[in-house]
């Protein structure tokens, strides 16, 4: 859990000024993997892990960014901010500033302190939390404002165009637009969304396999290329198909022989995952938790076998949860290739479930996992807004 008072004191000690503080949450995706960049459907929820951004103005023409997590400070000329990534943690806040500058905003001299407890490279969107918290902090400092869906798109662009990750819109959108105690069914084509209440008796148990992944790596990029290959093949016969959102299983039966075997498998996952995600939202809205659990189980098999984005440890974590008390549904969440599983668990059994799952996983793999009992949090917002003049 974040501590804004501690961050305020840290910023004051380093920069000698009381900052404004903003928070943006990480997220867990309940269902809908690798569908966002196919203009499909996703159903994430924000979680009570977050990034805090403390910001204050400067008078020396510098942009100074301090990361408490890395215990490292970077300084730049505000009038000549880097235009390209440096493969450094500062790429994420700098990318946001670069996109805002491209939108016509002058980035002033500023001090920015970042602190977060979203586990890095675990599929819980630590990068999106940094981007969104930075964006709302900088916009507040310069007196500008965007609707949250637009802000989410700008943050996605920063990760695509500056950081170099081909992520879709989901992570930034849920961080900016989440509602407490709700999942959010997002249509990634037009950014319309529907809230689905999570019952009070349901806990989100997030189990970190401790196997790391990075979405800028080759596996994620190759999966996206295969999805796009499948869409291009179908589009030769059906020009109205620009993304797999517009395709169906009949298309794969007719035209699958014209695409690589891997593209066919990836497309089958994306097409069926879109259907599952819409059905899962309806199940949640209708309090049909048994159906929701069935859809989550089906989604994990598809993600593991057709999309091949799981790993031995993640498959083990899902398998070991199946007969534990209180389980509603379990699957690997996030970009894949490690990271976390999401487990919907009856709240009365959440602690017992977590302890048993951790013990089983450690015995199976020799790895001690991190397991967290979470609830769905609200989206990005200011914590304390007063910005005092610098010394």
Secondary structure, DSSP 8 states (H G I E B T S, - for coil): ---HHHHHHHHHHHHSS--EEEEEEEEEEEE--S-GGGT-EEEEEEEEEEEEEEEEE-SSSEEEEEETTTTEEEEEEGGG--SS--SSTTHHHHHHHHHHHHTT-----EEEEEEE-S-TTSSS-HHHHHHHHHHHHHHHHHT----HHHHHHHHHHIIIIII-----SHHHHHHHH--TTEEEEEETTT--EEEEE--TTEEEEEEE-S----TTSHHHHHHHHHHHHHHHHHHHH-TT-SSGGG--HHHHHHHGGGS-HHHHHHHHHHHHHHHHHHHHHHHHHTT-HHHHHHHHHHHHHHHHHTS----HHHHHHHHHHTTSTTEEEEEE-SSSSSSEEEEEEEGGGHHHHHHHHHHHHHHHHS---EEEEE-B----EEEE-------
